[in-house]
């Protein structure tokens, strides 16, 4: 029996394309709202559907678009809170102390890195300059 009614507009393939569009919204600094999702879907995908359809339609028991929307909304919230400066209310002397501490840590880590690099170069030179039978090395590794 042939299908009766109008052709399905919101297929799973179109839904996946809408999901990708929603995932890119926070990175493109587009506010994640249903109004924006609907307007972008209409412009870029030429799909005209409402908020209820987008948020309630399921494929294999999953609301793909609603899940993508919730995830993008969470990313947008995290980005908003992460961009707030951590030490915005700290006084100038406190910030200068913090900078000095961090600079000291950077210098200490650079020194440590140089020491490790020097040890690795020494070990590599010792390995390259030592005549050794590879079969003995392989046997030692296997044991």
Backbone as ProteinMPNN parsed JSONL, in Angstrom:
{"seq_chain_A": "XXXXXXXXXXXXXXXXXXXXXXXXXXXXXXXXXXXXXXXXXXXXXXXXXXXXXXXXXXXXXXXXXXXXXXXXXXXXXXXXXXXXXXXXXXXXXXXXXXXXXXXXXXXXXXXXXXXXXXXXXXXXXXXXXXXXXXXXXXXXXXX", "coords_chain_A": {"N_chain_A": [[0.838, -1.178, 0.0], [0.66, 2.187, -0.915], [2.305, 5.034, 0.582], [0.468, 7.52, 2.259], [-0.253, 10.987, 2.371], [1.658, 13.947, 3.152], [5.068, 14.43, 2.122], [7.783, 13.537, 4.24], [9.484, 16.059, 5.913], [11.434, 16.492, 7.834], [13.811, 14.501, 7.945], [16.016, 11.846, 9.058], [18.569, 12.311, 8.066], [18.506, 15.066, 7.477], [18.101, 15.96, 10.049], [20.542, 15.267, 11.249], [22.223, 17.013, 9.915], [21.218, 19.413, 10.872], [21.898, 19.086, 13.542], [24.727, 19.2, 13.386], [24.963, 21.836, 12.582], [23.956, 23.125, 14.855], [25.888, 22.36, 16.726], [28.062, 23.86, 15.89], [27.356, 26.427, 16.505], [28.038, 27.668, 19.139], [30.83, 28.028, 18.813], [30.906, 29.811, 16.722], [30.04, 32.043, 17.9], [27.291, 32.449, 17.91], [24.273, 32.965, 19.465], [22.805, 30.29, 21.228], [19.747, 29.51, 20.683], [16.314, 28.512, 20.314], [14.994, 30.014, 18.413], [17.103, 30.989, 16.826], [18.078, 28.54, 15.879], [15.922, 27.628, 14.344], [15.733, 29.705, 12.423], [18.287, 29.561, 11.185], [18.193, 26.959, 10.187], [16.193, 27.265, 8.354], [17.335, 29.131, 6.591], [19.876, 28.0, 5.757], [19.444, 25.246, 5.267], [17.015, 25.132, 4.109], [14.718, 24.222, 5.407], [11.68, 24.249, 6.901], [10.526, 24.159, 9.901], [8.938, 23.855, 13.124], [9.647, 24.749, 16.586], [8.678, 22.82, 18.403], [8.549, 20.505, 16.82], [11.251, 20.203, 16.16], [12.382, 19.771, 18.706], [11.064, 17.527, 19.693], [11.013, 15.382, 17.904], [11.94, 12.046, 17.235], [14.5, 9.614, 16.543], [15.193, 6.306, 16.338], [14.614, 6.116, 19.06], [15.934, 8.29, 20.156], [16.216, 11.74, 20.746], [17.636, 13.496, 18.643], [18.132, 16.186, 17.787], [17.308, 17.711, 19.982], [19.117, 16.777, 21.889], [21.554, 17.656, 20.785], [21.098, 20.388, 20.913], [20.903, 20.823, 23.711], [23.507, 20.124, 24.466], [25.034, 22.036, 23.053], [24.058, 24.34, 24.251], [25.025, 23.992, 26.839], [27.788, 24.117, 26.336], [27.927, 26.765, 25.51], [27.222, 28.049, 27.901], [29.385, 27.28, 29.531], [31.532, 28.476, 28.166], [30.906, 31.137, 28.549], [31.212, 31.466, 31.349], [33.871, 30.718, 31.612], [35.307, 32.722, 30.368], [35.271, 34.836, 32.089], [37.407, 36.781, 34.044], [39.625, 35.273, 36.348], [40.948, 36.449, 38.475], [39.783, 38.963, 38.826], [38.902, 40.628, 40.879], [41.033, 40.864, 42.534], [43.671, 42.635, 44.17], [46.255, 44.897, 42.973], [48.922, 44.372, 44.119], [48.597, 41.674, 44.881], [48.184, 40.42, 42.448], [50.645, 40.967, 41.231], [52.336, 39.471, 42.878], [51.381, 36.941, 42.233], [52.054, 36.792, 39.513], [54.866, 36.888, 39.731], [55.315, 34.463, 41.119], [54.422, 32.621, 39.195], [56.198, 33.15, 37.097], [58.562, 32.317, 38.31], [58.019, 29.589, 38.551], [57.912, 28.894, 35.845], [60.573, 29.358, 35.052], [61.869, 27.442, 36.661], [60.772, 25.09, 35.622], [61.744, 25.245, 33.005], [64.493, 24.923, 33.486], [64.481, 22.317, 34.522], [63.538, 20.94, 32.282], [65.666, 21.351, 30.502], [67.655, 19.879, 31.838], [66.6, 17.277, 31.664], [66.532, 16.952, 28.908], [69.283, 17.082, 28.37], [70.154, 14.75, 29.7], [68.83, 12.827, 28.158], [70.014, 13.229, 25.666], [72.654, 12.531, 26.305], [72.27, 9.819, 26.93], [71.392, 8.887, 24.452], [73.654, 9.441, 22.864], [75.48, 7.753, 24.126], [74.337, 5.298, 23.532], [74.425, 5.303, 20.712], [77.175, 5.413, 20.243], [78.189, 3.113, 21.305], [79.365, -0.072, 20.62], [77.44, -2.772, 19.93], [75.908, -5.951, 19.94], [72.954, -6.47, 18.282], [71.327, -8.703, 18.552], [71.85, -9.626, 21.124], [70.811, -7.506, 22.624], [68.069, -7.7, 21.932], [67.497, -10.239, 22.988], [67.899, -9.664, 25.68], [65.838, -7.878, 26.135], [63.615, -9.474, 25.688], [63.756, -11.247, 27.796]], "CA_chain_A": [[0.0, 0.0, 0.0], [1.496, 3.394, -0.977], [2.19, 5.986, 1.69], [-0.478, 8.606, 2.024], [0.092, 12.181, 3.121], [2.752, 14.72, 2.578], [6.423, 13.905, 2.266], [8.456, 13.895, 5.498], [10.453, 17.136, 5.722], [12.51, 16.347, 8.812], [14.339, 13.139, 7.917], [17.168, 11.668, 9.953], [19.718, 12.961, 7.433], [18.345, 16.512, 7.698], [18.292, 16.17, 11.489], [21.985, 15.217, 11.527], [22.79, 18.271, 9.414], [20.812, 20.445, 11.836], [22.726, 18.858, 14.741], [26.062, 19.748, 13.122], [24.819, 23.286, 12.573], [23.797, 23.529, 16.253], [27.183, 22.162, 17.401], [28.985, 24.939, 15.495], [26.857, 27.741, 16.942], [28.823, 28.334, 20.191], [32.142, 28.422, 18.292], [30.705, 30.951, 15.839], [29.456, 33.066, 18.785], [25.865, 32.634, 17.629], [23.541, 32.515, 20.655], [22.081, 29.034, 21.034], [18.333, 29.629, 21.029], [15.479, 27.813, 19.329], [14.705, 30.965, 17.33], [18.26, 30.963, 15.936], [18.143, 27.225, 15.228], [14.877, 27.597, 13.315], [16.067, 30.63, 11.329], [19.447, 29.032, 10.466], [17.743, 25.784, 9.438], [15.402, 27.769, 7.225], [18.235, 29.783, 5.638], [20.933, 27.166, 5.178], [18.975, 23.923, 4.847], [15.697, 25.312, 3.489], [13.78, 23.372, 6.138], [10.826, 25.114, 7.706], [9.86, 23.388, 10.953], [8.788, 24.597, 14.364], [10.429, 24.365, 17.757], [8.166, 21.561, 18.958], [8.97, 19.42, 15.942], [12.694, 20.03, 16.321], [12.762, 19.277, 20.029], [10.374, 16.299, 20.076], [11.151, 14.32, 16.903], [12.871, 10.996, 17.662], [14.987, 8.6, 15.627], [15.703, 5.173, 17.121], [14.427, 6.394, 20.481], [16.762, 9.417, 20.605], [15.868, 13.07, 20.24], [18.954, 13.957, 18.202], [18.241, 17.653, 17.735], [17.213, 18.208, 21.359], [20.39, 16.462, 22.555], [22.569, 18.577, 20.254], [20.771, 21.718, 21.441], [21.294, 20.859, 25.13], [24.966, 20.107, 24.527], [25.526, 23.35, 22.6], [23.682, 25.309, 25.28], [25.976, 23.795, 27.938], [29.075, 24.658, 25.871], [27.789, 28.225, 25.533], [27.274, 28.48, 29.316], [30.76, 27.113, 30.009], [32.359, 29.514, 27.55], [30.584, 32.418, 29.183], [31.809, 31.517, 32.684], [35.324, 30.579, 31.514], [35.946, 33.955, 29.908], [35.339, 35.798, 33.195], [38.743, 36.712, 34.636], [39.641, 34.599, 37.642], [41.458, 37.338, 39.515], [39.29, 40.299, 38.488], [38.718, 41.453, 42.067], [42.266, 40.887, 43.315], [44.404, 43.896, 44.112], [47.472, 44.913, 42.167], [50.043, 43.64, 44.728], [48.32, 40.239, 44.842], [48.421, 39.979, 41.073], [52.086, 41.0, 40.988], [52.904, 38.286, 43.54], [50.978, 35.77, 41.434], [52.886, 36.807, 38.307], [56.227, 36.515, 40.129], [55.296, 33.023, 41.403], [54.292, 31.885, 37.932], [57.456, 33.292, 36.372], [59.534, 31.45, 38.973], [57.691, 28.211, 38.158], [58.297, 28.723, 34.443], [62.035, 29.226, 35.021], [62.228, 26.15, 37.244], [60.401, 24.045, 34.662], [62.684, 25.323, 31.888], [65.732, 24.298, 33.939], [64.238, 20.876, 34.611], [63.445, 20.453, 30.912], [67.027, 21.324, 29.968], [68.358, 18.755, 32.447], [66.073, 16.035, 31.099], [67.017, 16.883, 27.524], [70.715, 16.76, 28.41], [70.257, 13.331, 30.048], [68.388, 12.031, 27.015], [71.05, 13.332, 24.632], [73.775, 11.717, 26.766], [71.897, 8.415, 26.78], [71.366, 8.599, 23.026], [75.041, 9.397, 22.41], [76.087, 6.526, 24.649], [73.777, 4.179, 22.769], [74.908, 5.343, 19.333], [78.622, 5.228, 20.191], [78.554, 1.824, 21.873], [79.2, -1.191, 19.702], [76.696, -3.798, 20.642], [75.219, -6.885, 19.073], [71.516, -6.27, 18.422], [70.698, -9.956, 19.013], [71.963, -9.651, 22.586], [69.841, -6.548, 23.14], [66.74, -8.272, 21.772], [67.358, -11.315, 23.965], [67.775, -9.054, 27.0], [64.524, -7.272, 26.212], [62.635, -10.563, 25.761], [63.839, -11.917, 29.113]], "C_chain_A": [[0.887, 1.247, 0.0], [1.24, 4.289, 0.222], [1.264, 7.121, 1.307], [-0.053, 9.802, 2.875], [1.27, 12.892, 2.499], [4.105, 14.108, 2.927], [7.052, 14.42, 3.563], [9.54, 14.929, 5.216], [11.677, 16.91, 6.606], [12.947, 14.884, 8.868], [15.544, 13.052, 8.852], [18.412, 12.348, 9.38], [19.681, 14.475, 7.647], [18.578, 16.828, 9.176], [19.773, 16.162, 11.844], [22.67, 16.488, 11.036], [22.43, 19.426, 10.343], [21.647, 20.317, 13.113], [24.126, 19.43, 14.551], [26.034, 21.273, 13.138], [24.727, 23.812, 14.009], [25.127, 23.419, 16.995], [28.162, 23.286, 17.081], [28.575, 26.298, 16.026], [27.688, 28.381, 18.058], [30.19, 28.807, 19.702], [32.044, 29.648, 17.397], [30.1, 32.141, 16.593], [28.035, 33.444, 18.382], [25.121, 32.15, 18.863], [22.711, 31.276, 20.342], [20.671, 29.21, 21.586], [17.541, 28.893, 19.959], [15.151, 28.73, 18.155], [15.852, 30.967, 16.32], [18.373, 29.637, 15.193], [17.142, 27.171, 14.079], [15.258, 28.49, 12.133], [17.266, 30.127, 10.524], [19.069, 27.803, 9.644], [16.966, 26.227, 8.199], [16.316, 28.366, 6.154], [19.167, 28.796, 4.952], [20.422, 25.836, 4.635], [17.631, 23.97, 4.129], [14.668, 24.351, 4.074], [12.98, 24.273, 7.06], [10.025, 24.249, 8.678], [9.822, 24.218, 12.225], [9.634, 24.031, 15.491], [9.984, 23.019, 18.314], [8.626, 20.374, 18.13], [10.458, 19.15, 16.117], [13.047, 19.375, 17.654], [12.142, 17.925, 20.371], [10.583, 15.121, 19.117], [12.237, 13.347, 17.331], [13.26, 10.105, 16.489], [15.649, 7.532, 16.472], [15.655, 5.458, 18.616], [15.255, 7.544, 21.022], [16.276, 10.705, 19.96], [17.174, 13.76, 19.865], [19.106, 15.474, 18.281], [18.185, 18.239, 19.143], [18.514, 17.946, 22.121], [21.494, 17.406, 22.092], [22.355, 19.984, 20.798], [21.221, 21.833, 22.895], [22.809, 20.905, 25.279], [25.551, 21.462, 24.121], [25.216, 24.428, 23.628], [24.662, 25.224, 26.465], [27.35, 24.351, 27.562], [29.043, 26.18, 25.922], [27.868, 28.742, 26.967], [28.698, 28.398, 29.845], [31.682, 28.176, 29.436], [32.14, 30.86, 28.227], [31.242, 32.539, 30.554], [33.326, 31.423, 32.629], [36.002, 31.875, 31.098], [36.018, 35.013, 31.003], [36.707, 35.687, 33.856], [38.699, 36.171, 36.065], [40.04, 35.547, 38.767], [40.991, 38.78, 39.295], [39.191, 41.201, 39.716], [39.976, 41.552, 42.923], [42.974, 42.223, 43.134], [45.689, 43.756, 43.322], [48.641, 44.174, 42.823], [49.834, 42.115, 44.691], [48.582, 39.683, 43.448], [49.907, 39.979, 40.729], [52.788, 39.817, 41.652], [52.607, 37.027, 42.73], [51.831, 35.67, 40.173], [54.309, 36.37, 38.63], [56.307, 35.019, 40.418], [55.255, 32.208, 40.114], [55.57, 31.978, 37.098], [58.537, 32.406, 36.981], [59.285, 29.981, 38.6], [58.126, 27.93, 36.721], [59.811, 28.534, 34.338], [62.484, 27.883, 35.576], [61.908, 25.012, 36.274], [61.318, 24.05, 33.44], [64.009, 24.663, 32.257], [65.584, 22.783, 33.987], [64.18, 20.254, 33.212], [64.831, 20.355, 30.279], [67.828, 20.143, 30.538], [67.901, 17.43, 31.854], [66.546, 15.868, 29.662], [68.482, 16.5, 27.484], [70.917, 15.281, 28.75], [69.876, 12.445, 28.871], [69.418, 12.061, 25.89], [72.265, 12.504, 25.018], [73.482, 10.23, 26.588], [71.883, 8.013, 25.311], [72.776, 8.506, 22.47], [75.734, 8.127, 22.889], [75.596, 5.315, 23.86], [74.354, 4.128, 21.356], [76.4, 5.044, 19.224], [79.08, 3.896, 20.763], [78.327, 0.743, 20.829], [78.545, -2.318, 20.472], [76.0, -4.685, 19.614], [73.714, -6.749, 19.316], [70.806, -7.531, 18.903], [70.756, -10.072, 20.531], [70.961, -8.69, 23.225], [68.418, -7.092, 23.052], [66.504, -9.409, 22.767], [67.169, -10.762, 25.366], [66.381, -8.444, 27.181], [63.441, -8.356, 26.388], [62.622, -11.235, 27.127], [63.284, -11.082, 30.18]], "O_chain_A": [[1.784, 1.354, 0.837], [0.151, 4.314, 0.796], [1.281, 7.612, 0.179], [0.454, 9.627, 3.983], [1.799, 12.489, 1.464], [4.246, 13.369, 3.901], [6.879, 15.58, 3.936], [10.414, 14.705, 4.378], [12.812, 17.112, 6.176], [12.506, 14.127, 9.732], [16.022, 14.063, 9.367], [19.218, 12.899, 10.13], [20.701, 15.09, 7.96], [19.183, 17.846, 9.51], [20.214, 16.971, 12.66], [23.597, 16.981, 11.678], [23.247, 20.317, 10.574], [22.055, 21.321, 13.696], [24.659, 20.074, 15.455], [26.955, 21.919, 13.638], [25.345, 24.823, 14.343], [25.459, 24.286, 17.804], [29.002, 23.63, 17.913], [29.374, 27.234, 16.0], [28.024, 29.559, 17.939], [30.666, 29.862, 20.122], [32.985, 30.438, 17.316], [29.696, 33.128, 15.979], [27.627, 34.6, 18.496], [25.324, 31.008, 19.277], [22.009, 31.217, 19.332], [20.433, 29.079, 22.787], [18.023, 28.676, 18.848], [15.043, 28.265, 17.02], [15.621, 30.95, 15.111], [18.724, 29.611, 14.013], [17.468, 26.726, 12.979], [15.124, 28.085, 10.978], [17.27, 30.251, 9.299], [19.566, 27.621, 8.533], [17.081, 25.625, 7.131], [16.111, 28.144, 4.961], [19.246, 28.753, 3.725], [20.936, 25.352, 3.627], [17.168, 22.958, 3.603], [13.865, 23.753, 3.357], [13.543, 24.976, 7.9], [8.988, 23.686, 8.325], [10.586, 25.171, 12.38], [10.252, 22.975, 15.36], [10.814, 22.177, 18.656], [9.045, 19.354, 18.677], [10.876, 17.996, 16.212], [13.925, 18.514, 17.708], [12.645, 17.235, 21.259], [10.347, 13.975, 19.497], [13.323, 13.757, 17.741], [12.473, 9.871, 15.572], [16.568, 7.822, 17.238], [16.565, 5.076, 19.351], [15.28, 7.759, 22.234], [15.965, 10.741, 18.77], [17.747, 14.508, 20.657], [20.108, 15.975, 18.791], [18.934, 19.163, 19.461], [18.96, 18.786, 22.902], [22.277, 17.899, 22.904], [23.316, 20.689, 21.107], [21.848, 22.822, 23.275], [23.334, 21.637, 26.118], [26.459, 21.97, 24.778], [26.026, 25.329, 23.85], [25.072, 26.244, 27.018], [28.003, 24.99, 28.387], [30.017, 26.812, 26.33], [28.509, 29.761, 27.223], [29.174, 29.311, 30.52], [32.525, 28.717, 30.151], [33.082, 31.621, 28.445], [31.774, 33.596, 30.892], [34.009, 31.977, 33.489], [37.161, 32.101, 31.445], [36.753, 35.991, 30.863], [37.126, 34.581, 34.198], [37.854, 36.559, 36.872], [39.524, 35.452, 39.881], [41.744, 39.717, 39.558], [39.377, 42.413, 39.606], [39.98, 42.253, 43.935], [42.885, 42.855, 42.081], [46.152, 42.651, 43.039], [49.31, 43.4, 42.137], [50.786, 41.361, 44.492], [49.141, 38.596, 43.299], [50.379, 39.093, 40.016], [53.708, 39.229, 41.084], [53.467, 36.162, 42.563], [52.279, 34.583, 39.808], [54.898, 35.575, 37.897], [57.267, 34.367, 40.007], [55.976, 31.22, 39.972], [55.977, 31.003, 36.467], [59.336, 31.813, 36.257], [60.228, 29.227, 38.362], [58.645, 26.855, 36.422], [60.279, 27.651, 33.619], [63.383, 27.251, 35.021], [62.697, 24.078, 36.129], [61.637, 22.992, 32.897], [64.588, 23.933, 31.453], [66.469, 22.054, 33.539], [64.714, 19.167, 32.99], [65.132, 19.378, 29.594], [68.582, 19.49, 29.816], [68.723, 16.558, 31.572], [66.918, 14.77, 29.248], [68.888, 15.682, 26.658], [71.766, 14.625, 28.147], [70.525, 11.431, 28.616], [69.667, 11.046, 25.24], [72.855, 11.841, 24.165], [74.345, 9.471, 26.146], [72.317, 6.914, 24.964], [73.076, 7.602, 21.69], [76.485, 7.501, 22.141], [76.375, 4.41, 23.56], [74.725, 3.063, 20.861], [76.847, 4.484, 18.223], [80.27, 3.586, 20.703], [77.255, 0.646, 20.232], [79.028, -2.755, 21.517], [75.564, -4.22, 18.561], [73.257, -6.9, 20.449], [69.789, -7.44, 19.59], [69.814, -10.563, 21.154], [70.338, -9.012, 24.236], [67.645, -6.956, 24.0], [65.414, -9.52, 23.328], [66.39, -11.298, 26.154], [65.817, -8.499, 28.274], [62.482, -8.173, 27.138], [61.587, -11.737, 27.563], [63.275, -11.49, 31.342]]}, "name": "protein", "num_of_chains": 1, "seq": "XXXXXXXXXXXXXXXXXXXXXXXXXXXXXXXXXXXXXXXXXXXXXXXXXXXXXXXXXXXXXXXXXXXXXXXXXXXXXXXXXXXXXXXXXXXXXXXXXXXXXXXXXXXXXXXXXXXXXXXXXXXXXXXXXXXXXXXXXXXXXXX"}
